[in-house]
């Protein structure tokens, strides 16, 4: 009985240590130090051409580059899909972040009639579309 408790305690301790190491290496100070040492000035990111969702783009982004998701309501693609696809290859400095624009509902949209980028025309149901 005592041996079984000891084994359970060792397994629980190993799981807790694994979880703590995962947090430290992915989001904590060790991760931050790795990001600092892993790039002189930043990172090149090459976007997957066939990516449809933000998660598919996130898979290729170095974890040191913060990814933010913004929502727009253009009804151009299925809800939850990338409304504006990043393309090609971009350079991200240490303090840069990437914003992915995803098709969402009008309630989610940051601004349904004037979403970035400014070079993209608004849809027909907007005042100057």
C-alpha positions as CSV (number, residue, x, y, z in Angstrom):
1,X,0.0,0.0,0.0
2,X,2.8,2.4,0.9
3,X,4.7,1.6,-2.2
4,X,1.6,2.3,-4.3
5,X,1.3,5.8,-2.7
6,X,4.9,6.4,-3.3
7,X,4.6,5.5,-7.0
8,X,1.5,7.8,-7.2
9,X,3.4,10.6,-5.6
10,X,6.3,10.2,-8.0
11,X,4.0,10.2,-11.0
12,X,2.1,13.3,-9.8
13,X,5.5,15.0,-9.1
14,X,6.7,14.1,-12.6
15,X,3.5,15.5,-14.2
16,X,3.7,18.7,-12.2
17,X,7.4,19.2,-13.1
18,X,6.6,18.5,-16.8
19,X,3.8,21.1,-16.7
20,X,5.9,23.7,-15.0
21,X,8.8,23.1,-17.5
22,X,6.3,23.4,-20.4
23,X,5.0,26.8,-19.0
24,X,8.5,28.1,-18.4
25,X,9.8,27.1,-21.8
26,X,6.8,28.2,-23.8
27,X,5.7,31.4,-22.0
28,X,7.9,32.1,-19.1
29,X,11.3,33.7,-18.6
30,X,13.2,30.8,-20.2
31,X,11.1,31.2,-23.3
32,X,11.8,34.9,-23.4
33,X,15.5,34.3,-23.0
34,X,15.3,31.7,-25.9
35,X,13.6,34.3,-28.1
36,X,16.3,36.9,-27.2
37,X,19.1,34.5,-28.0
38,X,17.4,32.9,-31.0
39,X,17.4,36.0,-33.2
40,X,19.8,38.8,-33.7
41,X,17.3,41.3,-34.9
42,X,14.1,39.3,-35.6
43,X,12.6,36.5,-37.7
44,X,11.6,35.8,-41.2
45,X,8.2,34.3,-41.6
46,X,7.1,32.6,-44.8
47,X,3.3,32.2,-44.9
48,X,1.7,28.9,-46.1
49,X,0.0,29.6,-49.4
50,X,-2.9,27.3,-48.7
51,X,-3.7,28.5,-45.2
52,X,-7.4,29.2,-44.6
53,X,-7.5,29.7,-40.9
54,X,-5.5,31.8,-38.4
55,X,-4.4,28.5,-36.7
56,X,-2.8,27.3,-40.0
57,X,-0.8,30.5,-40.2
58,X,0.1,30.3,-36.5
59,X,1.7,26.9,-37.0
60,X,4.5,28.4,-39.1
61,X,5.0,31.6,-37.0
62,X,7.9,31.4,-34.6
63,X,6.4,31.4,-31.1
64,X,8.6,34.5,-30.3
65,X,6.4,36.6,-32.7
66,X,3.1,37.5,-31.0
67,X,0.0,36.8,-33.2
68,X,-3.2,38.8,-32.7
69,X,-6.5,38.1,-34.4
70,X,-8.8,40.9,-35.6
71,X,-12.3,40.3,-37.0
72,X,-14.0,42.0,-39.9
73,X,-17.4,41.4,-41.4
74,X,-17.1,41.4,-45.2
75,X,-19.0,38.1,-45.9
76,X,-16.3,37.3,-48.5
77,X,-15.3,34.0,-47.0
78,X,-16.7,31.5,-44.5
79,X,-16.9,32.8,-40.9
80,X,-13.7,31.9,-39.1
81,X,-11.5,31.9,-42.3
82,X,-8.9,34.4,-43.1
83,X,-10.5,37.4,-44.6
84,X,-7.2,39.0,-45.6
85,X,-4.6,36.4,-46.3
86,X,-1.0,37.2,-45.5
87,X,1.2,36.3,-48.4
88,X,4.9,35.9,-49.3
89,X,7.5,36.4,-46.7
90,X,7.7,39.0,-43.9
91,X,10.3,40.2,-41.5
92,X,9.4,40.6,-37.8
93,X,11.7,42.5,-35.4
94,X,11.9,41.6,-31.8
95,X,9.0,43.9,-30.8
96,X,6.8,43.3,-33.8
97,X,3.6,41.4,-33.9
98,X,1.4,40.0,-36.6
99,X,-2.3,40.7,-36.9
100,X,-4.4,38.2,-38.8
101,X,-7.8,39.4,-40.1
102,X,-10.5,36.8,-39.9
103,X,-14.1,36.9,-41.2
104,X,-16.4,37.2,-38.3
105,X,-19.8,38.5,-37.3
106,X,-20.8,42.2,-37.3
107,X,-20.7,42.0,-33.5
108,X,-17.1,40.7,-33.5
109,X,-15.9,43.1,-36.2
110,X,-13.5,45.8,-35.2
111,X,-15.1,48.0,-37.9
112,X,-17.2,46.3,-40.5
113,X,-17.0,49.1,-43.0
114,X,-13.4,50.2,-42.7
115,X,-11.2,47.2,-41.9
116,X,-7.5,47.3,-42.6
117,X,-5.6,47.3,-44.9
118,X,-6.5,50.7,-46.3
119,X,-5.8,49.6,-49.9
120,X,-8.7,47.1,-49.8
121,X,-12.1,48.6,-50.8
122,X,-15.0,48.4,-48.4
123,X,-17.9,46.2,-49.4
124,X,-21.0,47.5,-51.2
125,X,-23.2,47.8,-48.1
126,X,-20.9,50.3,-46.4
127,X,-21.5,54.1,-46.8
128,X,-18.7,54.6,-49.4
129,X,-18.5,51.1,-50.8
